[in-house]
């Protein structure tokens, strides 16, 4: 009795190239994941929009300096939110591609690239919208000559 080589103990069984875990459900899972991520992104954008609207109508504290002394601070929440969502999609794409769900994983890679672009754009926009640092105030020294000479007139004192 002879056995084919693939049936020998210790040898892995050979699979046909068309045999993948997802089959025809692979593109459908990719589409379903993309739609669910679009819904999550829409909810995130609505939340960030309402948050920004609330911040724009908040009373401005003009008397007391902020903790950093620079006035209004840069809002990094949108950048962090988009970054977390992009990180989740990157991990999901990695898991799908490792499990040979090529269509779903490929679609997730495209979504991850778009979200990373959105994250970087948000970071650069937050940096560009940051208020400039206030100019240092310089107080001129008092006039020591008694005010009779032109020194006090030139120094502004």
N, CA, C and O atoms as a GROMACS GRO file, in nm:
protein
  628
    1UNK      N    1   0.083  -0.117   0.000
    1UNK     CA    2   0.000   0.000   0.000
    1UNK      C    3   0.087   0.124   0.000
    1UNK      O    4   0.172   0.143   0.088
    2UNK      N    5   0.066   0.204  -0.096
    2UNK     CA    6   0.141   0.329  -0.102
    2UNK      C    7   0.048   0.445  -0.071
    2UNK      O    8  -0.068   0.446  -0.110
    3UNK      N    9   0.102   0.540  -0.002
    3UNK     CA   10   0.025   0.660   0.033
    3UNK      C   11   0.079   0.778  -0.047
    3UNK      O   12   0.200   0.788  -0.070
    4UNK      N   13  -0.008   0.866  -0.087
    4UNK     CA   14   0.045   0.987  -0.151
    4UNK      C   15   0.128   1.067  -0.050
    4UNK      O   16   0.106   1.057   0.071
    5UNK      N   17   0.221   1.144  -0.101
    5UNK     CA   18   0.312   1.216  -0.014
    5UNK      C   19   0.241   1.315   0.078
    5UNK      O   20   0.287   1.339   0.189
    6UNK      N   21   0.132   1.373   0.033
    6UNK     CA   22   0.065   1.474   0.116
    6UNK      C   23  -0.006   1.411   0.235
    6UNK      O   24  -0.040   1.482   0.330
    7UNK      N   25  -0.029   1.280   0.232
    7UNK     CA   26  -0.096   1.215   0.345
    7UNK      C   27   0.002   1.165   0.450
    7UNK      O   28  -0.040   1.111   0.553
    8UNK      N   29   0.132   1.181   0.426
    8UNK     CA   30   0.230   1.135   0.523
    8UNK      C   31   0.221   1.218   0.650
    8UNK      O   32   0.194   1.338   0.644
    9UNK      N   33   0.242   1.154   0.765
    9UNK     CA   34   0.239   1.232   0.888
    9UNK      C   35   0.351   1.337   0.889
    9UNK      O   36   0.463   1.311   0.847
   10UNK      N   37   0.316   1.455   0.940
   10UNK     CA   38   0.414   1.562   0.950
   10UNK      C   39   0.419   1.653   0.829
   10UNK      O   40   0.485   1.757   0.835
   11UNK      N   41   0.353   1.619   0.722
   11UNK     CA   42   0.350   1.706   0.604
   11UNK      C   43   0.218   1.780   0.599
   11UNK      O   44   0.112   1.718   0.616
   12UNK      N   45   0.221   1.908   0.576
   12UNK     CA   46   0.096   1.982   0.569
   12UNK      C   47   0.018   1.948   0.443
   12UNK      O   48   0.076   1.922   0.337
   13UNK      N   49  -0.110   1.948   0.457
   13UNK     CA   50  -0.195   1.924   0.341
   13UNK      C   51  -0.189   2.045   0.250
   13UNK      O   52  -0.190   2.159   0.297
   14UNK      N   53  -0.182   2.021   0.121
   14UNK     CA   54  -0.174   2.131   0.026
   14UNK      C   55  -0.313   2.182  -0.005
   14UNK      O   56  -0.408   2.105  -0.022
   15UNK      N   57  -0.324   2.314  -0.011
   15UNK     CA   58  -0.452   2.376  -0.039
   15UNK      C   59  -0.453   2.428  -0.182
   15UNK      O   60  -0.350   2.465  -0.238
   16UNK      N   61  -0.569   2.430  -0.238
   16UNK     CA   62  -0.585   2.488  -0.370
   16UNK      C   63  -0.570   2.640  -0.359
   16UNK      O   64  -0.604   2.697  -0.255
   17UNK      N   65  -0.520   2.706  -0.463
   17UNK     CA   66  -0.498   2.851  -0.454
   17UNK      C   67  -0.628   2.930  -0.437
   17UNK      O   68  -0.624   3.042  -0.385
   18UNK      N   69  -0.742   2.877  -0.479
   18UNK     CA   70  -0.869   2.948  -0.464
   18UNK      C   71  -0.930   2.933  -0.326
   18UNK      O   72  -1.029   2.998  -0.294
   19UNK      N   73  -0.871   2.848  -0.244
   19UNK     CA   74  -0.928   2.820  -0.114
   19UNK      C   75  -0.881   2.925  -0.013
   19UNK      O   76  -0.769   2.918   0.038
   20UNK      N   77  -0.967   3.022   0.014
   20UNK     CA   78  -0.937   3.128   0.110
   20UNK      C   79  -1.047   3.130   0.214
   20UNK      O   80  -1.158   3.085   0.187
   21UNK      N   81  -1.018   3.181   0.334
   21UNK     CA   82  -1.118   3.180   0.439
   21UNK      C   83  -1.244   3.257   0.405
   21UNK      O   84  -1.354   3.215   0.442
   22UNK      N   85  -1.232   3.368   0.336
   22UNK     CA   86  -1.348   3.453   0.313
   22UNK      C   87  -1.434   3.412   0.197
   22UNK      O   88  -1.556   3.426   0.201
   23UNK      N   89  -1.372   3.362   0.094
   23UNK     CA   90  -1.447   3.328  -0.026
   23UNK      C   91  -1.510   3.451  -0.088
   23UNK      O   92  -1.445   3.555  -0.100
   24UNK      N   93  -1.637   3.440  -0.127
   24UNK     CA   94  -1.705   3.554  -0.188
   24UNK      C   95  -1.755   3.652  -0.082
   24UNK      O   96  -1.801   3.761  -0.116
   25UNK      N   97  -1.747   3.616   0.045
   25UNK     CA   98  -1.788   3.709   0.151
   25UNK      C   99  -1.680   3.814   0.176
   25UNK      O  100  -1.706   3.914   0.243
   26UNK      N  101  -1.560   3.792   0.125
   26UNK     CA  102  -1.448   3.884   0.149
   26UNK      C  103  -1.480   4.027   0.103
   26UNK      O  104  -1.465   4.119   0.184
   27UNK      N  105  -1.522   4.050  -0.022
   27UNK     CA  106  -1.555   4.188  -0.062
   27UNK      C  107  -1.675   4.244   0.014
   27UNK      O  108  -1.681   4.364   0.042
   28UNK      N  109  -1.770   4.159   0.048
   28UNK     CA  110  -1.887   4.206   0.123
   28UNK      C  111  -1.848   4.252   0.263
   28UNK      O  112  -1.900   4.353   0.312
   29UNK      N  113  -1.757   4.180   0.327
   29UNK     CA  114  -1.709   4.220   0.460
   29UNK      C  115  -1.634   4.352   0.449
   29UNK      O  116  -1.650   4.440   0.535
   30UNK      N  117  -1.552   4.369   0.345
   30UNK     CA  118  -1.482   4.495   0.324
   30UNK      C  119  -1.577   4.611   0.306
   30UNK      O  120  -1.555   4.719   0.363
   31UNK      N  121  -1.681   4.591   0.229
   31UNK     CA  122  -1.780   4.696   0.208
   31UNK      C  123  -1.856   4.726   0.336
   31UNK      O  124  -1.881   4.843   0.368
   32UNK      N  125  -1.894   4.623   0.410
   32UNK     CA  126  -1.965   4.643   0.537
   32UNK      C  127  -1.878   4.719   0.638
   32UNK      O  128  -1.927   4.808   0.707
   33UNK      N  129  -1.751   4.684   0.647
   33UNK     CA  130  -1.660   4.754   0.738
   33UNK      C  131  -1.642   4.900   0.697
   33UNK      O  132  -1.638   4.988   0.782
   34UNK      N  133  -1.632   4.925   0.567
   34UNK     CA  134  -1.617   5.063   0.519
   34UNK      C  135  -1.740   5.146   0.550
   34UNK      O  136  -1.727   5.262   0.589
   35UNK      N  137  -1.858   5.089   0.532
   35UNK     CA  138  -1.981   5.162   0.565
   35UNK      C  139  -1.988   5.190   0.714
   35UNK      O  140  -2.025   5.301   0.755
   36UNK      N  141  -1.952   5.092   0.797
   36UNK     CA  142  -1.957   5.115   0.942
   36UNK      C  143  -1.853   5.219   0.984
   36UNK      O  144  -1.880   5.298   1.074
   37UNK      N  145  -1.737   5.221   0.922
   37UNK     CA  146  -1.637   5.323   0.954
   37UNK      C  147  -1.681   5.460   0.907
   37UNK      O  148  -1.650   5.560   0.971
   38UNK      N  149  -1.752   5.467   0.795
   38UNK     CA  150  -1.805   5.595   0.748
   38UNK      C  151  -1.909   5.649   0.847
   38UNK      O  152  -1.915   5.770   0.871
   39UNK      N  153  -1.990   5.561   0.904
   39UNK     CA  154  -2.088   5.603   1.004
   39UNK      C  155  -2.017   5.654   1.129
   39UNK      O  156  -2.054   5.758   1.184
   40UNK      N  157  -1.914   5.582   1.174
   40UNK     CA  158  -1.836   5.626   1.291
   40UNK      C  159  -1.770   5.760   1.263
   40UNK      O  160  -1.770   5.848   1.350
   41UNK      N  161  -1.715   5.779   1.143
   41UNK     CA  162  -1.652   5.906   1.108
   41UNK      C  163  -1.754   6.019   1.103
   41UNK      O  164  -1.724   6.130   1.146
   42UNK      N  165  -1.874   5.992   1.051
   42UNK     CA  166  -1.978   6.095   1.047
   42UNK      C  167  -2.019   6.137   1.188
   42UNK      O  168  -2.035   6.256   1.215
   43UNK      N  169  -2.036   6.040   1.277
   43UNK     CA  170  -2.070   6.072   1.416
   43UNK      C  171  -1.957   6.152   1.481
   43UNK      O  172  -1.983   6.248   1.554
   44UNK      N  173  -1.834   6.114   1.453
   44UNK     CA  174  -1.718   6.186   1.507
   44UNK      C  175  -1.713   6.330   1.455
   44UNK      O  176  -1.686   6.422   1.532
   45UNK      N  177  -1.739   6.349   1.327
   45UNK     CA  178  -1.739   6.483   1.271
   45UNK      C  179  -1.852   6.569   1.328
   45UNK      O  180  -1.832   6.688   1.354
   46UNK      N  181  -1.969   6.509   1.349
   46UNK     CA  182  -2.080   6.584   1.410
   46UNK      C  183  -2.044   6.623   1.552
   46UNK      O  184  -2.069   6.737   1.593
   47UNK      N  185  -1.984   6.531   1.628
   47UNK     CA  186  -1.946   6.561   1.766
   47UNK      C  187  -1.840   6.672   1.770
   47UNK      O  188  -1.848   6.764   1.852
   48UNK      N  189  -1.740   6.662   1.681
   48UNK     CA  190  -1.636   6.765   1.679
   48UNK      C  191  -1.693   6.900   1.635
   48UNK      O  192  -1.651   7.004   1.685
   49UNK      N  193  -1.787   6.898   1.541
   49UNK     CA  194  -1.852   7.022   1.498
   49UNK      C  195  -1.931   7.087   1.609
   49UNK      O  196  -1.921   7.208   1.630
   50UNK      N  197  -2.010   7.007   1.681
   50UNK     CA  198  -2.086   7.062   1.793
   50UNK      C  199  -1.993   7.109   1.904
   50UNK      O  200  -2.021   7.210   1.970
   51UNK      N  201  -1.885   7.038   1.925
   51UNK     CA  202  -1.788   7.078   2.026
   51UNK      C  203  -1.723   7.211   1.989
   51UNK      O  204  -1.707   7.298   2.074
   52UNK      N  205  -1.688   7.227   1.862
   52UNK     CA  206  -1.630   7.354   1.815
   52UNK      C  207  -1.729   7.467   1.822
   52UNK      O  208  -1.693   7.581   1.853
   53UNK      N  209  -1.856   7.437   1.793
   53UNK     CA  210  -1.959   7.540   1.802
   53UNK      C  211  -1.977   7.584   1.947
   53UNK      O  212  -1.994   7.703   1.974
   54UNK      N  213  -1.972   7.490   2.039
   54UNK     CA  214  -1.983   7.524   2.180
   54UNK      C  215  -1.863   7.604   2.228
   54UNK      O  216  -1.878   7.693   2.312
   55UNK      N  217  -1.744   7.573   2.176
   55UNK     CA  218  -1.625   7.648   2.215
   55UNK      C  219  -1.627   7.788   2.159
   55UNK      O  220  -1.575   7.880   2.222
   56UNK      N  221  -1.688   7.808   2.042
   56UNK     CA  222  -1.689   7.942   1.982
   56UNK      C  223  -1.786   8.034   2.054
   56UNK      O  224  -1.770   8.156   2.050
   57UNK      N  225  -1.888   7.978   2.120
   57UNK     CA  226  -1.984   8.060   2.193
   57UNK      C  227  -1.957   8.065   2.343
   57UNK      O  228  -2.035   8.124   2.418
   58UNK      N  229  -1.848   8.004   2.386
   58UNK     CA  230  -1.813   8.006   2.528
   58UNK      C  231  -1.766   8.146   2.566
   58UNK      O  232  -1.706   8.215   2.484
   59UNK      N  233  -1.793   8.189   2.689
   59UNK     CA  234  -1.747   8.322   2.730
   59UNK      C  235  -1.595   8.326   2.734
   59UNK      O  236  -1.530   8.231   2.776
   60UNK      N  237  -1.540   8.438   2.690
   60UNK     CA  238  -1.396   8.455   2.684
   60UNK      C  239  -1.350   8.516   2.815
   60UNK      O  240  -1.403   8.618   2.859
   61UNK      N  241  -1.251   8.454   2.876
   61UNK     CA  242  -1.195   8.505   3.000
   61UNK      C  243  -1.081   8.599   2.964
   61UNK      O  244  -0.969   8.554   2.937
   62UNK      N  245  -1.109   8.729   2.963
   62UNK     CA  246  -1.008   8.824   2.917
   62UNK      C  247  -0.917   8.872   3.028
   62UNK      O  248  -0.808   8.922   3.000
   63UNK      N  249  -0.957   8.858   3.152
   63UNK     CA  250  -0.878   8.914   3.261
   63UNK      C  251  -0.766   8.825   3.308
   63UNK      O  252  -0.654   8.873   3.328
   64UNK      N  253  -0.790   8.697   3.325
   64UNK     CA  254  -0.690   8.607   3.382
   64UNK      C  255  -0.615   8.535   3.271
   64UNK      O  256  -0.677   8.485   3.177
   65UNK      N  257  -0.483   8.530   3.281
   65UNK     CA  258  -0.408   8.454   3.181
   65UNK      C  259  -0.428   8.305   3.200
   65UNK      O  260  -0.458   8.259   3.310
   66UNK      N  261  -0.412   8.231   3.092
   66UNK     CA  262  -0.427   8.086   3.101
   66UNK      C  263  -0.303   8.026   3.167
   66UNK      O  264  -0.208   8.097   3.199
   67UNK      N  265  -0.305   7.894   3.186
   67UNK     CA  266  -0.196   7.827   3.254
   67UNK      C  267  -0.063   7.843   3.181
   67UNK      O  268   0.041   7.850   3.246
   68UNK      N  269  -0.065   7.849   3.048
   68UNK     CA  270   0.060   7.864   2.973
   68UNK      C  271   0.093   8.010   2.947
   68UNK      O  272   0.204   8.042   2.905
   69UNK      N  273  -0.002   8.098   2.973
   69UNK     CA  274   0.022   8.240   2.953
   69UNK      C  275   0.010   8.283   2.808
   69UNK      O  276   0.041   8.398   2.777
   70UNK      N  277  -0.034   8.195   2.718
   70UNK     CA  278  -0.037   8.228   2.576
   70UNK      C  279  -0.177   8.261   2.526
   70UNK      O  280  -0.196   8.273   2.405
   71UNK      N  281  -0.273   8.275   2.612
   71UNK     CA  282  -0.409   8.304   2.567
   71UNK      C  283  -0.480   8.177   2.528
   71UNK      O  284  -0.480   8.079   2.604
   72UNK      N  285  -0.542   8.176   2.410
   72UNK     CA  286  -0.614   8.058   2.363
   72UNK      C  287  -0.515   7.948   2.327
   72UNK      O  288  -0.409   7.975   2.271
   73UNK      N  289  -0.549   7.826   2.360
   73UNK     CA  290  -0.460   7.712   2.337
   73UNK      C  291  -0.502   7.637   2.212
   73UNK      O  292  -0.616   7.648   2.167
   74UNK      N  293  -0.410   7.561   2.155
   74UNK     CA  294  -0.437   7.480   2.037
   74UNK      C  295  -0.526   7.362   2.076
   74UNK      O  296  -0.503   7.297   2.178
   75UNK      N  297  -0.626   7.335   1.994
   75UNK     CA  298  -0.718   7.224   2.019
   75UNK      C  299  -0.669   7.101   1.943
   75UNK      O  300  -0.680   7.095   1.821
   76UNK      N  301  -0.615   7.003   2.017
   76UNK     CA  302  -0.561   6.882   1.956
   76UNK      C  303  -0.662   6.767   1.959
   76UNK      O  304  -0.629   6.657   1.914
   77UNK      N  305  -0.782   6.789   2.009
   77UNK     CA  306  -0.880   6.681   2.019
   77UNK      C  307  -0.917   6.623   1.882
   77UNK      O  308  -0.923   6.500   1.870
   78UNK      N  309  -0.941   6.703   1.777
   78UNK     CA  310  -0.972   6.642   1.647
   78UNK      C  311  -0.857   6.556   1.594
   78UNK      O  312  -0.880   6.449   1.537
   79UNK      N  313  -0.735   6.602   1.612
   79UNK     CA  314  -0.620   6.524   1.564
   79UNK      C  315  -0.611   6.391   1.637
   79UNK      O  316  -0.586   6.288   1.576
   80UNK      N  317  -0.631   6.394   1.768
   80UNK     CA  318  -0.624   6.271   1.847
   80UNK      C  319  -0.738   6.177   1.809
   80UNK      O  320  -0.717   6.056   1.796
   81UNK      N  321  -0.858   6.231   1.790
   81UNK     CA  322  -0.973   6.147   1.755
   81UNK      C  323  -0.953   6.080   1.619
   81UNK      O  324  -0.979   5.960   1.604
   82UNK      N  325  -0.908   6.157   1.519
   82UNK     CA  326  -0.884   6.099   1.387
   82UNK      C  327  -0.769   5.998   1.393
   82UNK      O  328  -0.773   5.896   1.324
   83UNK      N  329  -0.669   6.026   1.473
   83UNK     CA  330  -0.555   5.935   1.487
   83UNK      C  331  -0.595   5.802   1.549
   83UNK      O  332  -0.548   5.697   1.506
   84UNK      N  333  -0.680   5.807   1.651
   84UNK     CA  334  -0.726   5.683   1.715
   84UNK      C  335  -0.809   5.600   1.616
   84UNK      O  336  -0.792   5.479   1.607
   85UNK      N  337  -0.897   5.666   1.543
   85UNK     CA  338  -0.977   5.595   1.443
   85UNK      C  339  -0.887   5.535   1.335
   85UNK      O  340  -0.910   5.421   1.292
   86UNK      N  341  -0.786   5.608   1.290
   86UNK     CA  342  -0.693   5.556   1.190
   86UNK      C  343  -0.615   5.437   1.245
   86UNK      O  344  -0.591   5.340   1.174
   87UNK      N  345  -0.575   5.444   1.371
   87UNK     CA  346  -0.502   5.333   1.433
   87UNK      C  347  -0.588   5.208   1.440
   87UNK      O  348  -0.539   5.097   1.416
   88UNK      N  349  -0.715   5.223   1.474
   88UNK     CA  350  -0.807   5.108   1.480
   88UNK      C  351  -0.820   5.045   1.341
   88UNK      O  352  -0.820   4.922   1.328
   89UNK      N  353  -0.831   5.128   1.238
   89UNK     CA  354  -0.846   5.075   1.101
   89UNK      C  355  -0.716   5.008   1.056
   89UNK      O  356  -0.721   4.906   0.986
   90UNK      N  357  -0.600   5.061   1.094
   90UNK     CA  358  -0.472   4.998   1.058
   90UNK      C  359  -0.462   4.860   1.123
   90UNK      O  360  -0.420   4.764   1.058
   91UNK      N  361  -0.498   4.850   1.249
   91UNK     CA  362  -0.493   4.720   1.317
   91UNK      C  363  -0.591   4.622   1.252
   91UNK      O  364  -0.557   4.506   1.231
   92UNK      N  365  -0.710   4.669   1.220
   92UNK     CA  366  -0.810   4.584   1.154
   92UNK      C  367  -0.760   4.538   1.017
   92UNK      O  368  -0.778   4.422   0.981
   93UNK      N  369  -0.699   4.627   0.942
   93UNK     CA  370  -0.645   4.590   0.810
   93UNK      C  371  -0.534   4.486   0.825
   93UNK      O  372  -0.526   4.392   0.745
   94UNK      N  373  -0.450   4.503   0.925
   94UNK     CA  374  -0.341   4.407   0.948
   94UNK      C  375  -0.396   4.268   0.981
   94UNK      O  376  -0.349   4.167   0.928
   95UNK      N  377  -0.495   4.266   1.068
   95UNK     CA  378  -0.554   4.136   1.106
   95UNK      C  379  -0.621   4.070   0.986
   95UNK      O  380  -0.607   3.949   0.966
   96UNK      N  381  -0.692   4.147   0.907
   96UNK     CA  382  -0.761   4.091   0.789
   96UNK      C  383  -0.660   4.038   0.687
   96UNK      O  384  -0.679   3.930   0.631
   97UNK      N  385  -0.554   4.114   0.663
   97UNK     CA  386  -0.456   4.069   0.565
   97UNK      C  387  -0.378   3.946   0.613
   97UNK      O  388  -0.344   3.859   0.534
   98UNK      N  389  -0.352   3.939   0.742
   98UNK     CA  390  -0.283   3.821   0.796
   98UNK      C  391  -0.369   3.696   0.789
   98UNK      O  392  -0.318   3.585   0.773
   99UNK      N  393  -0.500   3.715   0.800
   99UNK     CA  394  -0.592   3.602   0.790
   99UNK      C  395  -0.636   3.575   0.646
   99UNK      O  396  -0.730   3.498   0.623
  100UNK      N  397  -0.569   3.638   0.550
  100UNK     CA  398  -0.592   3.620   0.406
  100UNK      C  399  -0.729   3.665   0.360
  100UNK      O  400  -0.786   3.604   0.269
  101UNK      N  401  -0.783   3.769   0.420
  101UNK     CA  402  -0.903   3.834   0.369
  101UNK      C  403  -0.852   3.951   0.285
  101UNK      O  404  -0.851   4.065   0.331
  102UNK      N  405  -0.811   3.922   0.162
  102UNK     CA  406  -0.738   4.019   0.082
  102UNK      C  407  -0.823   4.138   0.038
  102UNK      O  408  -0.775   4.251   0.040
  103UNK      N  409  -0.945   4.115  -0.003
  103UNK     CA  410  -1.030   4.226  -0.045
  103UNK      C  411  -1.064   4.316   0.073
  103UNK      O  412  -1.046   4.438   0.065
  104UNK      N  413  -1.111   4.258   0.181
  104UNK     CA  414  -1.149   4.337   0.298
  104UNK      C  415  -1.026   4.409   0.356
  104UNK      O  416  -1.035   4.526   0.394
  105UNK      N  417  -0.913   4.340   0.362
  105UNK     CA  418  -0.791   4.402   0.414
  105UNK      C  419  -0.741   4.513   0.324
  105UNK      O  420  -0.696   4.617   0.372
  106UNK      N  421  -0.750   4.492   0.193
  106UNK     CA  422  -0.708   4.596   0.098
  106UNK      C  423  -0.794   4.720   0.106
  106UNK      O  424  -0.744   4.833   0.099
  107UNK      N  425  -0.924   4.699   0.120
  107UNK     CA  426  -1.014   4.813   0.136
  107UNK      C  427  -0.981   4.887   0.266
  107UNK      O  428  -0.984   5.010   0.271
  108UNK      N  429  -0.951   4.812   0.371
  108UNK     CA  430  -0.916   4.876   0.499
  108UNK      C  431  -0.784   4.952   0.490
  108UNK      O  432  -0.768   5.054   0.556
  109UNK      N  433  -0.691   4.903   0.410
  109UNK     CA  434  -0.566   4.977   0.388
  109UNK      C  435  -0.595   5.112   0.322
  109UNK      O  436  -0.538   5.214   0.361
  110UNK      N  437  -0.684   5.112   0.223
  110UNK     CA  438  -0.720   5.238   0.157
  110UNK      C  439  -0.788   5.334   0.255
  110UNK      O  440  -0.760   5.454   0.255
  111UNK      N  441  -0.878   5.281   0.338
  111UNK     CA  442  -0.946   5.365   0.438
  111UNK      C  443  -0.844   5.416   0.540
  111UNK      O  444  -0.853   5.531   0.583
  112UNK      N  445  -0.748   5.333   0.577
  112UNK     CA  446  -0.645   5.374   0.673
  112UNK      C  447  -0.558   5.486   0.616
  112UNK      O  448  -0.523   5.580   0.687
  113UNK      N  449  -0.524   5.477   0.488
  113UNK     CA  450  -0.445   5.583   0.424
  113UNK      C  451  -0.524   5.714   0.424
  113UNK      O  452  -0.468   5.820   0.452
  114UNK      N  453  -0.653   5.706   0.392
  114UNK     CA  454  -0.736   5.827   0.393
  114UNK      C  455  -0.746   5.887   0.534
  114UNK      O  456  -0.738   6.008   0.551
  115UNK      N  457  -0.762   5.802   0.634
  115UNK     CA  458  -0.772   5.852   0.771
  115UNK      C  459  -0.639   5.907   0.822
  115UNK      O  460  -0.638   6.005   0.896
  116UNK      N  461  -0.529   5.847   0.783
  116UNK     CA  462  -0.398   5.901   0.822
  116UNK      C  463  -0.375   6.037   0.756
  116UNK      O  464  -0.318   6.127   0.817
  117UNK      N  465  -0.419   6.052   0.631
  117UNK     CA  466  -0.410   6.182   0.564
  117UNK      C  467  -0.496   6.285   0.637
  117UNK      O  468  -0.453   6.399   0.656
  118UNK      N  469  -0.616   6.246   0.676
  118UNK     CA  470  -0.703   6.335   0.751
  118UNK      C  471  -0.642   6.374   0.886
  118UNK      O  472  -0.653   6.488   0.930
  119UNK      N  473  -0.576   6.278   0.950
  119UNK     CA  474  -0.511   6.305   1.078
  119UNK      C  475  -0.397   6.405   1.062
  119UNK      O  476  -0.386   6.500   1.139
  120UNK      N  477  -0.313   6.384   0.960
  120UNK     CA  478  -0.202   6.477   0.938
  120UNK      C  479  -0.252   6.615   0.898
  120UNK      O  480  -0.195   6.715   0.941
  121UNK      N  481  -0.356   6.621   0.817
  121UNK     CA  482  -0.414   6.749   0.780
  121UNK      C  483  -0.468   6.821   0.902
  121UNK      O  484  -0.450   6.942   0.917
  122UNK      N  485  -0.534   6.747   0.989
  122UNK     CA  486  -0.587   6.806   1.112
  122UNK      C  487  -0.476   6.857   1.202
  122UNK      O  488  -0.489   6.962   1.264
  123UNK      N  489  -0.365   6.783   1.209
  123UNK     CA  490  -0.252   6.825   1.292
  123UNK      C  491  -0.190   6.953   1.238
  123UNK      O  492  -0.160   7.045   1.314
  124UNK      N  493  -0.171   6.960   1.107
  124UNK     CA  494  -0.112   7.080   1.048
  124UNK      C  495  -0.206   7.198   1.059
  124UNK      O  496  -0.162   7.312   1.078
  125UNK      N  497  -0.336   7.174   1.046
  125UNK     CA  498  -0.434   7.282   1.059
  125UNK      C  499  -0.438   7.333   1.202
  125UNK      O  500  -0.449   7.454   1.224
  126UNK      N  501  -0.430   7.243   1.300
  126UNK     CA  502  -0.431   7.285   1.441
  126UNK      C  503  -0.306   7.366   1.471
  126UNK      O  504  -0.312   7.462   1.548
  127UNK      N  505  -0.195   7.328   1.411
  127UNK     CA  506  -0.071   7.403   1.433
  127UNK      C  507  -0.078   7.539   1.365
  127UNK      O  508  -0.027   7.637   1.419
  128UNK      N  509  -0.140   7.547   1.249
  128UNK     CA  510  -0.151   7.675   1.178
  128UNK      C  511  -0.250   7.768   1.246
  128UNK      O  512  -0.233   7.890   1.243
  129UNK      N  513  -0.354   7.712   1.309
  129UNK     CA  514  -0.453   7.794   1.376
  129UNK      C  515  -0.411   7.838   1.516
  129UNK      O  516  -0.480   7.916   1.580
  130UNK      N  517  -0.297   7.788   1.562
  130UNK     CA  518  -0.251   7.823   1.696
  130UNK      C  519  -0.221   7.973   1.701
  130UNK      O  520  -0.159   8.028   1.609
  131UNK      N  521  -0.263   8.037   1.807
  131UNK     CA  522  -0.236   8.181   1.817
  131UNK      C  523  -0.086   8.204   1.837
  131UNK      O  524  -0.018   8.123   1.900
  132UNK      N  525  -0.036   8.315   1.784
  132UNK     CA  526   0.107   8.341   1.801
  132UNK      C  527   0.138   8.375   1.947
  132UNK      O  528   0.052   8.422   2.021
  133UNK      N  529   0.260   8.352   1.984
  133UNK     CA  530   0.302   8.384   2.120
  133UNK      C  531   0.301   8.536   2.137
  133UNK      O  532   0.339   8.609   2.045
  134UNK      N  533   0.259   8.583   2.253
  134UNK     CA  534   0.255   8.728   2.271
  134UNK      C  535   0.396   8.787   2.274
  134UNK      O  536   0.492   8.723   2.318
  135UNK      N  537   0.407   8.908   2.225
  135UNK     CA  538   0.536   8.976   2.224
  135UNK      C  539   0.575   9.011   2.367
  135UNK      O  540   0.489   9.048   2.448
  136UNK      N  541   0.702   9.000   2.399
  136UNK     CA  542   0.743   9.033   2.536
  136UNK      C  543   0.729   9.182   2.561
  136UNK      O  544   0.761   9.265   2.475
  137UNK      N  545   0.682   9.215   2.678
  137UNK     CA  546   0.665   9.356   2.716
  137UNK      C  547   0.797   9.405   2.777
  137UNK      O  548   0.854   9.342   2.865
  138UNK      N  549   0.842   9.518   2.726
  138UNK     CA  550   0.967   9.573   2.776
  138UNK      C  551   0.936   9.707   2.840
  138UNK      O  552   0.887   9.799   2.775
  139UNK      N  553   0.966   9.716   2.966
  139UNK     CA  554   0.946   9.841   3.038
  139UNK      C  555   1.077   9.917   3.038
  139UNK      O  556   1.182   9.864   3.075
  140UNK      N  557   1.070  10.042   2.996
  140UNK     CA  558   1.192  10.122   2.991
  140UNK      C  559   1.236  10.160   3.132
  140UNK      O  560   1.154  10.177   3.222
  141UNK      N  561   1.366  10.173   3.151
  141UNK     CA  562   1.414  10.211   3.284
  141UNK      C  563   1.377  10.356   3.314
  141UNK      O  564   1.360  10.437   3.223
  142UNK      N  565   1.366  10.387   3.439
  142UNK     CA  566   1.330  10.526   3.474
  142UNK      C  567   1.445  10.622   3.439
  142UNK      O  568   1.561  10.582   3.430
  143UNK      N  569   1.409  10.746   3.420
  143UNK     CA  570   1.507  10.851   3.390
  143UNK      C  571   1.586  10.883   3.516
  143UNK      O  572   1.528  10.910   3.622
  144UNK      N  573   1.716  10.880   3.504
  144UNK     CA  574   1.800  10.910   3.620
  144UNK      C  575   1.853  11.052   3.618
  144UNK      O  576   1.906  11.099   3.719
  145UNK      N  577   1.841  11.122   3.508
  145UNK     CA  578   1.901  11.255   3.497
  145UNK      C  579   1.812  11.365   3.550
  145UNK      O  580   1.849  11.482   3.544
  146UNK      N  581   1.698  11.332   3.599
  146UNK     CA  582   1.610  11.433   3.654
  146UNK      C  583   1.511  11.487   3.554
  146UNK      O  584   1.430  11.572   3.591
  147UNK      N  585   1.513  11.444   3.434
  147UNK     CA  586   1.414  11.486   3.337
  147UNK      C  587   1.450  11.610   3.260
  147UNK      O  588   1.371  11.653   3.176
  148UNK      N  589   1.568  11.671   3.285
  148UNK     CA  590   1.603  11.794   3.217
  148UNK      C  591   1.668  11.769   3.082
  148UNK      O  592   1.656  11.852   2.992
  149UNK      N  593   1.734  11.657   3.067
  149UNK     CA  594   1.808  11.633   2.942
  149UNK      C  595   1.718  11.565   2.839
  149UNK      O  596   1.603  11.532   2.868
  150UNK      N  597   1.770  11.544   2.722
  150UNK     CA  598   1.696  11.479   2.616
  150UNK      C  599   1.690  11.328   2.633
  150UNK      O  600   1.622  11.259   2.557
  151UNK      N  601   1.763  11.274   2.735
  151UNK     CA  602   1.764  11.131   2.759
  151UNK      C  603   1.625  11.080   2.789
  151UNK      O  604   1.584  10.977   2.735
  152UNK      N  605   1.551  11.149   2.873
  152UNK     CA  606   1.418  11.104   2.913
  152UNK      C  607   1.322  11.112   2.796
  152UNK      O  608   1.232  11.029   2.785
  153UNK      N  609   1.337  11.210   2.710
  153UNK     CA  610   1.247  11.224   2.596
  153UNK      C  611   1.271  11.112   2.496
  153UNK      O  612   1.176  11.061   2.436
  154UNK      N  613   1.398  11.072   2.477
  154UNK     CA  614   1.430  10.966   2.382
  154UNK      C  615   1.392  10.829   2.436
  154UNK      O  616   1.356  10.741   2.358
  155UNK      N  617   1.398  10.809   2.566
  155UNK     CA  618   1.371  10.677   2.623
  155UNK      C  619   1.223  10.654   2.645
  155UNK      O  620   1.184  10.541   2.675
  156UNK      N  621   1.142  10.753   2.633
  156UNK     CA  622   0.998  10.736   2.654
  156UNK      C  623   0.959  10.745   2.800
  156UNK      O  624   0.843  10.719   2.833
  157UNK      N  625   1.048  10.780   2.886
  157UNK     CA  626   1.020  10.786   3.030
  157UNK      C  627   1.002  10.919   3.074
  157UNK      O  628   0.977  10.942   3.192
   0.00000   0.00000   0.00000
